[in-house]
Amino acid sequence: MLHRIKSSWLRNLRIGYISGQSGIMNRYLNEGENWNSHLEKSKQLITEFILSRKPKTVRILGSGWLLDVPIDAILKTGAKVILTDIIHPRQIKHKYAHNSQVTFETIDLNGGLVFFIGNRKVKQINYFELANFINNSPLNQFNEDVVISLNLLSQLAELPLNFLARKQKLDDWQVEELTEEIQNRHLQNLPTGKTLLITDFEEEYYQDKKLSAVKPTVFVKLEDYKQLAEWDWNFDTLETYKEDYTTILKVKAVEI
């Protein structure tokens, strides 16, 4: 669980998660139909995955605003749904507060990394200590019939590690290596045989409709798992994510 706030660092990290969620909603509202294809493909795959298994319990990791979650379709099956995130939007909590099928769990899916960083003194934090913490963090026990990791894998490390990079505690290569370790740890957390993972794995930047650069967002091998689908997400057409460029995310879905 996400522990009680004890330091300004942790408060700043939590504020970062809240502002990040607000940013996602604002971008969705600004992009409109440009996001629809990605969201509908995510919902379709989740619906098909759940209908094929007829679970009594479903856990959504990275539930957020439920933009990409076919929540009504899931609830119609009678399944209990556990919405899992580090911060839950107040509007979503209010909407489902009295629905007996829906439970909210507030969990740091980085195994307590946010709390660990937030309650250390700046001079105490270093790459080796972080790597050791990540590799030895306890695995979550997800016992639900179906687990969905939803557009989360590429995002897990971003806020805490970029936070440290801005504090000049990590170099770029260290951020990349720790990101890979965090992503590997997440895969280890997912129960085999009953997990659907949907994630972006690459950013493509375009200028005048020509591909200018590519940046990986996932550093672990997803090819070892059963490949279900792959598509493009028109993430940013207004050139606000990366100035002077439109951004497309490459997305894939795999069965763990």
GUTITI-494301 format. One record per residue (C-alpha): residue in three letters; x, y, z; residue number from 1. Coordinates in pm, 1 decimal. Example, Ala and Ser with C-alpha at 12.3 -4.5 7.8 and 13.67 -1.06 7.14 Angstrom:
BEGIN
<guba residu="ALA" c1="1230.0" c2="-450.0" c3="780.0" num="1"/>
<guba residu="SER" c1="1367.0" c2="-106.0" c3="714.0" num="2"/>
//
This chain:
BEGIN
<guba residu="MET" c1="0.0" c2="0.0" c3="0.0" num="1"/>
<guba residu="LEU" c1="103.2" c2="363.1" c3="-41.6" num="2"/>
<guba residu="HIS" c1="237.7" c2="468.7" c3="295.8" num="3"/>
<guba residu="ARG" c1="151.4" c2="783.1" c3="490.7" num="4"/>
<guba residu="ILE" c1="327.6" c2="1096.1" c3="363.5" num="5"/>
<guba residu="LYS" c1="621.7" c2="1193.8" c3="583.9" num="6"/>
<guba residu="SER" c1="840.8" c2="1419.3" c3="371.4" num="7"/>
<guba residu="SER" c1="824.8" c2="1702.7" c3="121.6" num="8"/>
<guba residu="TRP" c1="987.1" c2="1476.9" c3="-139.8" num="9"/>
<guba residu="LEU" c1="703.9" c2="1229.2" c3="-113.8" num="10"/>
<guba residu="ARG" c1="446.8" c2="1507.4" c3="-123.4" num="11"/>
<guba residu="ASN" c1="612.1" c2="1640.8" c3="-439.0" num="12"/>
<guba residu="LEU" c1="606.5" c2="1295.7" c3="-597.6" num="13"/>
<guba residu="ARG" c1="239.7" c2="1251.8" c3="-515.6" num="14"/>
<guba residu="ILE" c1="163.2" c2="1596.7" c3="-652.2" num="15"/>
<guba residu="GLY" c1="347.1" c2="1487.8" c3="-966.2" num="16"/>
<guba residu="TYR" c1="120.3" c2="1184.6" c3="-1002.4" num="17"/>
<guba residu="ILE" c1="-190.6" c2="1398.3" c3="-954.1" num="18"/>
<guba residu="SER" c1="-76.4" c2="1657.6" c3="-1208.4" num="19"/>
<guba residu="GLY" c1="20.1" c2="1374.2" c3="-1443.2" num="20"/>
<guba residu="GLN" c1="-330.7" c2="1232.8" c3="-1429.8" num="21"/>
<guba residu="SER" c1="-472.4" c2="1578.1" c3="-1495.0" num="22"/>
<guba residu="GLY" c1="-238.1" c2="1609.2" c3="-1789.8" num="23"/>
<guba residu="ILE" c1="-363.5" c2="1280.8" c3="-1935.1" num="24"/>
<guba residu="MET" c1="-725.0" c2="1396.6" c3="-1914.8" num="25"/>
<guba residu="ASN" c1="-642.1" c2="1736.6" c3="-2063.9" num="26"/>
<guba residu="ARG" c1="-455.6" c2="1576.9" c3="-2353.5" num="27"/>
<guba residu="TYR" c1="-745.5" c2="1337.9" c3="-2413.2" num="28"/>
<guba residu="LEU" c1="-992.3" c2="1627.6" c3="-2420.8" num="29"/>
<guba residu="ASN" c1="-768.9" c2="1823.4" c3="-2658.7" num="30"/>
<guba residu="GLU" c1="-695.2" c2="1531.9" c3="-2891.2" num="31"/>
<guba residu="GLY" c1="-1053.1" c2="1403.8" c3="-2908.4" num="32"/>
<guba residu="GLU" c1="-1104.3" c2="1151.9" c3="-3185.4" num="33"/>
<guba residu="ASN" c1="-728.9" c2="1110.0" c3="-3238.8" num="34"/>
<guba residu="TRP" c1="-724.7" c2="890.0" c3="-2928.7" num="35"/>
<guba residu="ASN" c1="-1042.4" c2="697.1" c3="-3004.1" num="36"/>
<guba residu="SER" c1="-887.4" c2="422.8" c3="-3214.6" num="37"/>
<guba residu="HIS" c1="-630.1" c2="338.7" c3="-2947.5" num="38"/>
<guba residu="LEU" c1="-884.0" c2="345.8" c3="-2665.0" num="39"/>
<guba residu="GLU" c1="-1133.3" c2="130.3" c3="-2853.7" num="40"/>
<guba residu="LYS" c1="-868.8" c2="-127.2" c3="-2945.2" num="41"/>
<guba residu="SER" c1="-764.3" c2="-149.8" c3="-2580.7" num="42"/>
<guba residu="LYS" c1="-1125.8" c2="-193.7" c3="-2471.3" num="43"/>
<guba residu="GLN" c1="-1194.4" c2="-454.6" c3="-2738.0" num="44"/>
<guba residu="LEU" c1="-893.1" c2="-665.9" c3="-2641.9" num="45"/>
<guba residu="ILE" c1="-981.9" c2="-647.6" c3="-2273.3" num="46"/>
<guba residu="THR" c1="-1343.7" c2="-742.3" c3="-2342.6" num="47"/>
<guba residu="GLU" c1="-1241.1" c2="-1039.5" c3="-2556.7" num="48"/>
<guba residu="PHE" c1="-985.4" c2="-1152.3" c3="-2298.3" num="49"/>
<guba residu="ILE" c1="-1240.5" c2="-1141.0" c3="-2017.2" num="50"/>
<guba residu="LEU" c1="-1526.0" c2="-1302.4" c3="-2210.6" num="51"/>
<guba residu="SER" c1="-1297.6" c2="-1591.0" c3="-2308.9" num="52"/>
<guba residu="ARG" c1="-1213.8" c2="-1660.7" c3="-1944.1" num="53"/>
<guba residu="LYS" c1="-1535.8" c2="-1572.4" c3="-1760.1" num="54"/>
<guba residu="PRO" c1="-1354.2" c2="-1456.4" c3="-1443.9" num="55"/>
<guba residu="LYS" c1="-1521.5" c2="-1387.7" c3="-1111.1" num="56"/>
<guba residu="THR" c1="-1255.3" c2="-1131.4" c3="-1022.6" num="57"/>
<guba residu="VAL" c1="-1063.1" c2="-883.9" c3="-1241.5" num="58"/>
<guba residu="ARG" c1="-777.5" c2="-657.2" c3="-1133.6" num="59"/>
<guba residu="ILE" c1="-690.9" c2="-352.7" c3="-1345.2" num="60"/>
<guba residu="LEU" c1="-337.6" c2="-221.4" c3="-1288.7" num="61"/>
<guba residu="GLY" c1="-304.7" c2="144.8" c3="-1381.8" num="62"/>
<guba residu="SER" c1="-680.8" c2="203.5" c3="-1389.4" num="63"/>
<guba residu="GLY" c1="-664.9" c2="585.9" c3="-1371.4" num="64"/>
<guba residu="TRP" c1="-949.1" c2="757.2" c3="-1555.2" num="65"/>
<guba residu="LEU" c1="-1077.1" c2="427.3" c3="-1705.0" num="66"/>
<guba residu="LEU" c1="-1049.0" c2="583.1" c3="-2051.8" num="67"/>
<guba residu="ASP" c1="-923.5" c2="253.8" c3="-2195.7" num="68"/>
<guba residu="VAL" c1="-1123.1" c2="23.1" c3="-1964.8" num="69"/>
<guba residu="PRO" c1="-1455.0" c2="-131.1" c3="-2082.3" num="70"/>
<guba residu="ILE" c1="-1581.6" c2="-102.9" c3="-1727.5" num="71"/>
<guba residu="ASP" c1="-1951.9" c2="-138.2" c3="-1811.5" num="72"/>
<guba residu="ALA" c1="-1889.3" c2="-452.6" c3="-2016.5" num="73"/>
<guba residu="ILE" c1="-1685.3" c2="-603.7" c3="-1733.2" num="74"/>
<guba residu="LEU" c1="-1947.1" c2="-524.3" c3="-1470.0" num="75"/>
<guba residu="LYS" c1="-2220.8" c2="-677.4" c3="-1685.4" num="76"/>
<guba residu="THR" c1="-2045.0" c2="-1013.3" c3="-1656.8" num="77"/>
<guba residu="GLY" c1="-2095.3" c2="-996.1" c3="-1279.5" num="78"/>
<guba residu="ALA" c1="-1722.6" c2="-994.8" c3="-1206.7" num="79"/>
<guba residu="LYS" c1="-1575.2" c2="-811.4" c3="-910.7" num="80"/>
<guba residu="VAL" c1="-1332.1" c2="-541.4" c3="-1028.3" num="81"/>
<guba residu="ILE" c1="-1032.0" c2="-417.9" c3="-829.7" num="82"/>
<guba residu="LEU" c1="-912.8" c2="-82.6" c3="-964.3" num="83"/>
<guba residu="THR" c1="-546.0" c2="-44.6" c3="-875.8" num="84"/>
<guba residu="ASP" c1="-334.4" c2="269.9" c3="-902.1" num="85"/>
<guba residu="ILE" c1="-106.5" c2="494.9" c3="-700.5" num="86"/>
<guba residu="ILE" c1="-362.1" c2="777.1" c3="-721.3" num="87"/>
<guba residu="HIS" c1="-732.0" c2="743.3" c3="-808.3" num="88"/>
<guba residu="PRO" c1="-911.2" c2="1040.9" c3="-967.7" num="89"/>
<guba residu="ARG" c1="-1174.5" c2="1174.0" c3="-731.2" num="90"/>
<guba residu="GLN" c1="-1436.1" c2="1169.8" c3="-1005.4" num="91"/>
<guba residu="ILE" c1="-1385.8" c2="797.4" c3="-1063.3" num="92"/>
<guba residu="LYS" c1="-1394.8" c2="716.7" c3="-692.5" num="93"/>
<guba residu="HIS" c1="-1715.4" c2="915.9" c3="-655.8" num="94"/>
<guba residu="LYS" c1="-1878.6" c2="749.0" c3="-957.2" num="95"/>
<guba residu="TYR" c1="-1820.0" c2="394.2" c3="-830.5" num="96"/>
<guba residu="ALA" c1="-1818.0" c2="457.9" c3="-454.9" num="97"/>
<guba residu="HIS" c1="-2147.4" c2="274.9" c3="-402.0" num="98"/>
<guba residu="ASN" c1="-2100.4" c2="-1.4" c3="-659.2" num="99"/>
<guba residu="SER" c1="-2055.4" c2="-326.6" c3="-469.0" num="100"/>
<guba residu="GLN" c1="-1867.8" c2="-482.0" c3="-762.9" num="101"/>
<guba residu="VAL" c1="-1592.3" c2="-218.6" c3="-759.8" num="102"/>
<guba residu="THR" c1="-1305.1" c2="-192.6" c3="-511.3" num="103"/>
<guba residu="PHE" c1="-1028.8" c2="67.7" c3="-513.3" num="104"/>
<guba residu="GLU" c1="-676.8" c2="-20.5" c3="-403.8" num="105"/>
<guba residu="THR" c1="-404.6" c2="242.7" c3="-374.6" num="106"/>
<guba residu="ILE" c1="-73.5" c2="69.4" c3="-439.3" num="107"/>
<guba residu="ASP" c1="272.1" c2="183.3" c3="-543.7" num="108"/>
<guba residu="LEU" c1="320.6" c2="-68.8" c3="-822.5" num="109"/>
<guba residu="ASN" c1="694.3" c2="-1.5" c3="-808.7" num="110"/>
<guba residu="GLY" c1="713.9" c2="-208.3" c3="-492.9" num="111"/>
<guba residu="GLY" c1="735.1" c2="90.7" c3="-257.5" num="112"/>
<guba residu="LEU" c1="994.3" c2="282.4" c3="-461.4" num="113"/>
<guba residu="VAL" c1="799.6" c2="609.2" c3="-440.2" num="114"/>
<guba residu="PHE" c1="788.0" c2="590.7" c3="-60.2" num="115"/>
<guba residu="PHE" c1="1154.3" c2="484.6" c3="-50.3" num="116"/>
<guba residu="ILE" c1="1266.7" c2="782.7" c3="-259.6" num="117"/>
<guba residu="GLY" c1="1033.9" c2="1026.6" c3="-87.9" num="118"/>
<guba residu="ASN" c1="1167.2" c2="954.0" c3="258.6" num="119"/>
<guba residu="ARG" c1="1541.2" c2="957.9" c3="187.5" num="120"/>
<guba residu="LYS" c1="1774.1" c2="1251.9" c3="218.8" num="121"/>
<guba residu="VAL" c1="1911.0" c2="1371.1" c3="-115.0" num="122"/>
<guba residu="LYS" c1="2268.7" c2="1279.1" c3="-28.2" num="123"/>
<guba residu="GLN" c1="2165.0" c2="924.1" c3="62.7" num="124"/>
<guba residu="ILE" c1="2021.1" c2="836.7" c3="-277.6" num="125"/>
<guba residu="ASN" c1="2244.2" c2="675.0" c3="-537.4" num="126"/>
<guba residu="TYR" c1="2213.9" c2="444.2" c3="-834.8" num="127"/>
<guba residu="PHE" c1="2339.0" c2="131.1" c3="-660.2" num="128"/>
<guba residu="GLU" c1="2105.8" c2="171.1" c3="-364.2" num="129"/>
<guba residu="LEU" c1="1810.3" c2="218.1" c3="-597.7" num="130"/>
<guba residu="ALA" c1="1905.0" c2="-84.6" c3="-807.6" num="131"/>
<guba residu="ASN" c1="1932.4" c2="-297.8" c3="-494.9" num="132"/>
<guba residu="PHE" c1="1596.7" c2="-177.9" c3="-365.2" num="133"/>
<guba residu="ILE" c1="1420.5" c2="-245.7" c3="-696.4" num="134"/>
<guba residu="ASN" c1="1567.9" c2="-594.1" c3="-735.6" num="135"/>
<guba residu="ASN" c1="1476.0" c2="-691.2" c3="-379.5" num="136"/>
<guba residu="SER" c1="1135.5" c2="-524.9" c3="-354.5" num="137"/>
<guba residu="PRO" c1="860.8" c2="-771.7" c3="-257.8" num="138"/>
<guba residu="LEU" c1="645.4" c2="-910.0" c3="-536.5" num="139"/>
<guba residu="ASN" c1="273.9" c2="-838.8" c3="-519.3" num="140"/>
<guba residu="GLN" c1="42.6" c2="-1136.8" c3="-486.3" num="141"/>
<guba residu="PHE" c1="-235.3" c2="-1083.4" c3="-739.0" num="142"/>
<guba residu="ASN" c1="-476.3" c2="-1372.2" c3="-692.2" num="143"/>
<guba residu="GLU" c1="-758.2" c2="-1250.6" c3="-915.1" num="144"/>
<guba residu="ASP" c1="-881.8" c2="-1464.9" c3="-1203.1" num="145"/>
<guba residu="VAL" c1="-771.1" c2="-1203.1" c3="-1458.4" num="146"/>
<guba residu="VAL" c1="-511.3" c2="-926.6" c3="-1428.4" num="147"/>
<guba residu="ILE" c1="-486.3" c2="-640.5" c3="-1678.0" num="148"/>
<guba residu="SER" c1="-170.1" c2="-427.6" c3="-1692.7" num="149"/>
<guba residu="LEU" c1="-299.4" c2="-131.9" c3="-1888.5" num="150"/>
<guba residu="ASN" c1="-77.1" c2="126.4" c3="-2057.6" num="151"/>
<guba residu="LEU" c1="136.4" c2="114.1" c3="-1744.7" num="152"/>
<guba residu="LEU" c1="465.4" c2="-63.8" c3="-1816.4" num="153"/>
<guba residu="SER" c1="630.3" c2="232.0" c3="-1990.4" num="154"/>
<guba residu="GLN" c1="507.1" c2="475.5" c3="-1726.0" num="155"/>
<guba residu="LEU" c1="612.9" c2="302.3" c3="-1404.1" num="156"/>
<guba residu="ALA" c1="964.5" c2="444.1" c3="-1384.0" num="157"/>
<guba residu="GLU" c1="907.2" c2="777.1" c3="-1553.0" num="158"/>
<guba residu="LEU" c1="800.1" c2="1004.4" c3="-1270.1" num="159"/>
<guba residu="PRO" c1="1022.9" c2="882.2" c3="-981.9" num="160"/>
<guba residu="LEU" c1="1337.6" c2="843.5" c3="-1193.9" num="161"/>
<guba residu="ASN" c1="1293.5" c2="1167.8" c3="-1385.2" num="162"/>
<guba residu="PHE" c1="1235.1" c2="1332.2" c3="-1048.9" num="163"/>
<guba residu="LEU" c1="1579.6" c2="1210.7" c3="-937.6" num="164"/>
<guba residu="ALA" c1="1738.6" c2="1303.1" c3="-1270.0" num="165"/>
<guba residu="ARG" c1="1617.8" c2="1661.4" c3="-1225.0" num="166"/>
<guba residu="LYS" c1="1778.6" c2="1654.5" c3="-880.5" num="167"/>
<guba residu="GLN" c1="2102.3" c2="1547.1" c3="-1056.7" num="168"/>
<guba residu="LYS" c1="2106.5" c2="1215.6" c3="-870.4" num="169"/>
<guba residu="LEU" c1="2095.6" c2="997.0" c3="-1183.9" num="170"/>
<guba residu="ASP" c1="2262.5" c2="1012.6" c3="-1524.5" num="171"/>
<guba residu="ASP" c1="2073.5" c2="924.6" c3="-1842.6" num="172"/>
<guba residu="TRP" c1="2228.3" c2="575.9" c3="-1865.9" num="173"/>
<guba residu="GLN" c1="2137.9" c2="508.3" c3="-1504.8" num="174"/>
<guba residu="VAL" c1="1777.5" c2="612.8" c3="-1566.4" num="175"/>
<guba residu="GLU" c1="1760.3" c2="372.8" c3="-1861.3" num="176"/>
<guba residu="GLU" c1="1909.0" c2="79.8" c3="-1669.5" num="177"/>
<guba residu="LEU" c1="1685.1" c2="134.6" c3="-1366.7" num="178"/>
<guba residu="THR" c1="1384.5" c2="168.1" c3="-1596.4" num="179"/>
<guba residu="GLU" c1="1464.6" c2="-171.6" c3="-1744.5" num="180"/>
<guba residu="GLU" c1="1493.0" c2="-320.9" c3="-1395.0" num="181"/>
<guba residu="ILE" c1="1159.5" c2="-170.4" c3="-1290.3" num="182"/>
<guba residu="GLN" c1="992.3" c2="-302.7" c3="-1604.4" num="183"/>
<guba residu="ASN" c1="1139.2" c2="-649.7" c3="-1552.3" num="184"/>
<guba residu="ARG" c1="1015.5" c2="-645.5" c3="-1194.5" num="185"/>
<guba residu="HIS" c1="666.1" c2="-554.6" c3="-1313.8" num="186"/>
<guba residu="LEU" c1="661.4" c2="-850.7" c3="-1550.9" num="187"/>
<guba residu="GLN" c1="765.6" c2="-1076.8" c3="-1264.0" num="188"/>
<guba residu="ASN" c1="467.1" c2="-943.1" c3="-1067.6" num="189"/>
<guba residu="LEU" c1="216.7" c2="-1050.5" c3="-1332.6" num="190"/>
<guba residu="PRO" c1="62.8" c2="-1396.9" c3="-1283.8" num="191"/>
<guba residu="THR" c1="132.9" c2="-1631.8" c3="-1572.1" num="192"/>
<guba residu="GLY" c1="-160.9" c2="-1762.8" c3="-1772.3" num="193"/>
<guba residu="LYS" c1="-413.5" c2="-1498.9" c3="-1671.1" num="194"/>
<guba residu="THR" c1="-259.0" c2="-1160.2" c3="-1752.6" num="195"/>
<guba residu="LEU" c1="-321.5" c2="-927.3" c3="-2044.7" num="196"/>
<guba residu="LEU" c1="-58.3" c2="-656.1" c3="-2085.3" num="197"/>
<guba residu="ILE" c1="-112.0" c2="-354.0" c3="-2308.7" num="198"/>
<guba residu="THR" c1="169.1" c2="-100.6" c3="-2336.6" num="199"/>
<guba residu="ASP" c1="334.0" c2="147.6" c3="-2566.8" num="200"/>
<guba residu="PHE" c1="689.4" c2="43.8" c3="-2644.8" num="201"/>
<guba residu="GLU" c1="819.2" c2="319.8" c3="-2870.9" num="202"/>
<guba residu="GLU" c1="767.9" c2="690.0" c3="-2943.9" num="203"/>
<guba residu="GLU" c1="791.4" c2="816.6" c3="-3301.4" num="204"/>
<guba residu="TYR" c1="839.0" c2="1187.8" c3="-3368.7" num="205"/>
<guba residu="TYR" c1="721.1" c2="1337.5" c3="-3697.3" num="206"/>
<guba residu="GLN" c1="784.9" c2="1673.1" c3="-3859.8" num="207"/>
<guba residu="ASP" c1="596.6" c2="1763.3" c3="-4177.7" num="208"/>
<guba residu="LYS" c1="463.3" c2="1404.7" c3="-4175.0" num="209"/>
<guba residu="LYS" c1="817.3" c2="1266.3" c3="-4201.6" num="210"/>
<guba residu="LEU" c1="965.5" c2="1043.8" c3="-3933.1" num="211"/>
<guba residu="SER" c1="1242.2" c2="1237.6" c3="-3757.9" num="212"/>
<guba residu="ALA" c1="1332.7" c2="1029.0" c3="-3454.3" num="213"/>
<guba residu="VAL" c1="1241.9" c2="719.0" c3="-3255.0" num="214"/>
<guba residu="LYS" c1="1267.7" c2="667.5" c3="-2878.5" num="215"/>
<guba residu="PRO" c1="1210.3" c2="333.6" c3="-2701.1" num="216"/>
<guba residu="THR" c1="985.0" c2="342.6" c3="-2395.1" num="217"/>
<guba residu="VAL" c1="1011.7" c2="-25.2" c3="-2300.0" num="218"/>
<guba residu="PHE" c1="1348.6" c2="-193.3" c3="-2248.4" num="219"/>
<guba residu="VAL" c1="1236.8" c2="-548.6" c3="-2173.5" num="220"/>
<guba residu="LYS" c1="1163.4" c2="-824.0" c3="-2423.8" num="221"/>
<guba residu="LEU" c1="793.6" c2="-863.6" c3="-2491.7" num="222"/>
<guba residu="GLU" c1="856.5" c2="-1097.6" c3="-2784.9" num="223"/>
<guba residu="ASP" c1="881.2" c2="-1390.5" c3="-2543.3" num="224"/>
<guba residu="TYR" c1="507.8" c2="-1364.6" c3="-2472.2" num="225"/>
<guba residu="LYS" c1="206.1" c2="-1446.9" c3="-2685.3" num="226"/>
<guba residu="GLN" c1="156.0" c2="-1156.6" c3="-2923.2" num="227"/>
<guba residu="LEU" c1="-207.6" c2="-1049.0" c3="-2958.3" num="228"/>
<guba residu="ALA" c1="-205.0" c2="-717.0" c3="-3144.9" num="229"/>
<guba residu="GLU" c1="-1.3" c2="-411.2" c3="-3237.5" num="230"/>
<guba residu="TRP" c1="-116.0" c2="-64.2" c3="-3345.3" num="231"/>
<guba residu="ASP" c1="-35.1" c2="309.9" c3="-3359.2" num="232"/>
<guba residu="TRP" c1="-165.7" c2="560.4" c3="-3106.9" num="233"/>
<guba residu="ASN" c1="-193.4" c2="918.9" c3="-3234.6" num="234"/>
<guba residu="PHE" c1="-80.4" c2="1046.5" c3="-2898.9" num="235"/>
<guba residu="ASP" c1="-5.3" c2="1411.6" c3="-2972.8" num="236"/>
<guba residu="THR" c1="-103.5" c2="1593.9" c3="-3291.0" num="237"/>
<guba residu="LEU" c1="-83.2" c2="1945.3" c3="-3141.9" num="238"/>
<guba residu="GLU" c1="294.6" c2="1937.2" c3="-3086.0" num="239"/>
<guba residu="THR" c1="265.4" c2="1999.4" c3="-2713.5" num="240"/>
<guba residu="TYR" c1="432.0" c2="1677.4" c3="-2591.3" num="241"/>
<guba residu="LYS" c1="750.9" c2="1728.6" c3="-2792.4" num="242"/>
<guba residu="GLU" c1="772.0" c2="2080.7" c3="-2927.8" num="243"/>
<guba residu="ASP" c1="757.8" c2="2111.4" c3="-3307.5" num="244"/>
<guba residu="TYR" c1="684.1" c2="1740.0" c3="-3350.0" num="245"/>
<guba residu="THR" c1="374.1" c2="1524.6" c3="-3360.4" num="246"/>
<guba residu="THR" c1="407.1" c2="1204.0" c3="-3159.4" num="247"/>
<guba residu="ILE" c1="283.4" c2="855.2" c3="-3237.4" num="248"/>
<guba residu="LEU" c1="315.6" c2="576.0" c3="-2983.3" num="249"/>
<guba residu="LYS" c1="365.9" c2="218.7" c3="-3098.8" num="250"/>
<guba residu="VAL" c1="146.2" c2="-7.0" c3="-2883.7" num="251"/>
<guba residu="LYS" c1="124.6" c2="-380.6" c3="-2842.9" num="252"/>
<guba residu="ALA" c1="-81.1" c2="-628.3" c3="-2645.0" num="253"/>
<guba residu="VAL" c1="57.1" c2="-956.1" c3="-2515.5" num="254"/>
<guba residu="GLU" c1="-68.8" c2="-1241.6" c3="-2303.5" num="255"/>
<guba residu="ILE" c1="154.6" c2="-1321.4" c3="-2007.9" num="256"/>
//
